[in-house]
Every structure is written in structure tokens, then in C-alpha cells.
Amino acid sequence: MDFAFDARTEELRGKLLAFMDAHVYPAERVADEQRARLASPWDTPAVVEDLKAEARRQGLWNLFLPDAEHGAGLTNLQYAPLAEITGRSPHLAPTALNCAAPDTGNMEVLAQFGTGEQQKRWLTPLLAGEIRSAFAMTEPEVASSDATNITTHIRRDGDEYVLTGRKWYISGAMNPRCEVFIVMGKTDPEGPDIRRQQSMVLVPRDTPGVEVRRAMTVYGYEDHSHGGHAEVVLDHARVPVTNLVGEEGGGFAIAQARLGPGRIHHCMRLIGMAERAIELMCRRAVDRTAFGKPLARQGVVQQWIADARVTVEQLRLLVLKTAWLMDTVGNKGAHTEIQAIKIATPRAVVDILDHAVQLHGAGGVSQDFPLAELWAAARTLRLADGPDEVHQRSLARRELKRYV
């Protein structure tokens, strides 16, 4: 593979770096201040809308979608360095560019599997940044990292589906602009193929029987950038059968198609988070003195910084290779590498952020620096889109097959 960025990627990188310096970083504290004055913590601060308008004006919009009809038409390899840049401010930049989860995955699902009517009603306003959405899969009563365990029931009744179940950590559901859920449940719980029992259905938020019960915190944080994480109860909620995404029994396959790009997007942004942490470590190290010399001259600090740089360079190469493989041989051909980056990247970035927190002392755990919130986000990604152990199990089984 060619490690040089092509002309279009370089052009977009330059524009995005300038956008981050001129607009995003200055808006971080402004967003916090504005949110503190809002009637609801889930309302969108005005500065975020300003960022979205400016990003769209500059052509930095929907960069994640490889489908040129709906998005920027970038390959995974082209998008990777751009997602890394947004990862330096993960609670603002992806939203500003309309590249924030869970909307990204939901737009990909609608673009790939949605009907024309579904795309018109939901995909078009999502692409325009006019509404938000949620993806409802995780459940509190089962180990839903194994999607075959999902217990939410989707029963057909004439021309309607009736949904009953309880979900939690449903990203985006607390945002008042969240207008639709993609709900995964079982349409055929007794089916012989456990991977053909599930289906996905579009459920408008205002559907009778849908209750957004409470917000779930993440290490004590309320994740405003994704529109919060909610517990959602479906009590005989009815939707038309035309709200089915794809085909009955296709939910598991759609989930896998959705999670492939989502996993690599997370890993791309994690590298940007690590770069931000290294920058903050270096600035702190040259600024503070302890035991008679700058922290930058302390051996352990130098070791942290050196190890962090080596780790980030290794991770970036692995993520770029994965992106290249996804572009050239498809998600299935890149399966091993997708598993590998999902295992390695969050774990390593958590360690880098932990050292950055340590270097900042009390400031590292405070709201005056982004490190504590970045650490919480990175640590959570060791669970999101499948915990480490699920990916380790899958990768190991693929390796072992060659010797059995």
C-alpha cells in the first residue's frame, strides 16, 4: 500500500486542521458554558450549530459516507486521517462535521438497506443534520455483546409490528432532536438459525409505547456529544411493517455490516485522542518543575512520552492498513485487521491518557483539562461495538483454524 495521502486527502486535511484551530478548539469551553445555561443538558448549545453551519459552508460535511450520492465519496483510507483529526476534540468535531455516532452508522444502514421511502423520511434529514437518531440493540438483562442473546420481541400483527423489550445505553436517545430509533429484536425467536432470528425496525421516537426512561452516565459523565445514553422501554409499540429495514431475519447481518465501519471510525478518532494527550503531556512537562528540574527532564516522563509516540505510530499504521484492506478486499477480507485494531487501539490509548492524567496531577482529573473525559470515552470504547474479549475470541479462532 502507498502511505502517502492523495491530493484530495491532503486538501481536506489542510482545511480540517485550519477549521479545528479557528473554530473547534475555541468552542470547547464555550460549549460547556452554554450547556450549563440551557434549560435541558440535552439541548444543543448554539455554538455547536454555528460549527455545523461553518463546516457545511467549507465542504467538511458527511465525510464518513463512501457513497458519493449521499456523502463525500471518500474511501476508508482517505477518511482515516480526517477522522483522526476530529478525534482530537471528540465531543465537538464529529458532531460539527455530521460525522458523529450513532448517526453515522444509522445513515450507513439506511443508505445501504433502506427503502426509497425510508431514505426520504429519515436519511435525507439526517444527512442534512436536521435530526438525530439512535441505535437500540444493547439490553440490561442479557450479555448483548452476543447479539443472538437479544430478547426484545418483534411480533407481526397484520400490517404492523409490535415491539416489546427493554434497552439501555441507547446512544443519542436523550437528544430532543432524536426522532427515530433503529431497534434490533427477534422476529423469529424459535428459528433454527440463531443468526436469522433478529430483524431491525425503524421506530419513530413519538410512537405510543416508547418510553425514554432515564439517562445513563458513563463513568459519571453525561455524554452530550452523542445525545446521551438512555434506558428505553418498548411496551407494545406498534409500527407499520414497511418500517422493516432490509428483510426479516436480516438484523444480525445488518448489525455486522454497520459495526465494521463503526469500529474503524472509533479507532481512527482514538489516535487523534492520543495525539491530543501527547501534546498536553509535552506542554505540561516543559511548563512544570518538580524536585529541582522540569518534568521534561524526569526519566519516567521521558519514557511515557517516548512510548506514547511509538505506540501511536504503530497503531496508525495498523489502522491505515485496515482501512486500505476494507477498500480493496472488503470488510470480510479485513476481518482479522478490524478485530486487531478494536483490541489494540482503545487499550493502548487508555494507557497513554492515563499517563497524561498522571502527569497533570490534580488537573488531570479536573474539568479544566479534557483528559479525564477523554479517558472515560476511550475506556468505554473497550466495551462499545463489542468488548475486547469478543474480538480476542474471534481473532484467536481464525488463527487457530489454520492449525486444526
C-alpha positions, 0 to 999 in steps of 0.5 A: 500500500502507498502511505502517502495521502492523495491530493484530495486527502491532503486538501481536506486535511489542510482545511480540517486542521485550519477549521479545528484551530479557528473554530473547534478548539475555541468552542470547547469551553464555550460549549460547556458554558452554554450547556450549563445555561440551557434549560435541558443538558440535552439541548444543543448549545448554539455554538455547536450549530454555528460549527455545523453551519461553518463546516457545511459552508467549507465542504467538511460535511458527511465525510464518513459516507463512501457513497458519493450520492449521499456523502463525500465519496471518500474511501476508508483510507482517505477518511482515516486521517480526517477522522483522526483529526476530529478525534482530537476534540471528540465531543465537538468535531464529529458532531460539527462535521455530521460525522458523529455516532450513532448517526453515522452508522444509522445513515450507513444502514439506511443508505445501504438497506433502506427503502426509497421511502425510508431514505426520504423520511429519515436519511435525507434529514439526517444527512442534512443534520436536521435530526438525530437518531439512535441505535437500540440493540444493547439490553440490561438483562442479557450479555448483548455483546452476543447479539443472538442473546437479544430478547426484545420481541418483534411480533407481526400483527397484520400490517404492523409490528409490535415491539416489546423489550427493554434497552439501555445505553441507547446512544443519542436517545436523550437528544430532543432532536432524536426522532427515530430509533433503529431497534434490533429484536427477534422476529423469529425467536424459535428459528433454527438459525440463531443468526436469522432470528433478529430483524431491525425496525425503524421506530419513530421516537413519538410512537405510543409505547416508547418510553425514554426512561432515564439517562445513563452516565458513563463513568459519571459523565453525561455524554452530550456529544452523542445525545446521551445514553438512555434506558428505553422501554418498548411496551407494545409499540406498534409500527407499520411493517414497511418500517422493516429495514432490509428483510426479516431475519436480516438484523444480525447481518445488518448489525455486522455490516454497520459495526465494521465501519463503526469500529474503524471510525472509533479507532481512527478518532482514538489516535487523534485522542492520543495525539491530543494527550501527547501534546498536553503531556509535552506542554505540561512537562516543559511548563512544570518543575518538580524536585529541582528540574522540569518534568521534561527532564524526569526519566519516567516522563521521558519514557511515557512520552517516548512510548506514547509516540511509538505506540501511536505510530504503530497503531496508525499504521495498523489502522491505515492498513485496515482501512486500505484492506476494507477498500480493496478486499472488503470488510470480510477480507479485513476481518482479522485487521478490524478485530486487531485494531478494536483490541489494540487501539482503545487499550493502548490509548487508555494507557497513554491518557492515563499517563497524561492524567498522571502527569497533570496531577490534580488537573488531570482529573479536573474539568479544566483539562479534557483528559479525564473525559477523554479517558472515560470515552476511550475506556468505554470504547473497550466495551462499545461495538463489542468488548475486547474479549469478543474480538480476542475470541474471534481473532484467536479462532481464525488463527487457530483454524489454520492449525486444526 
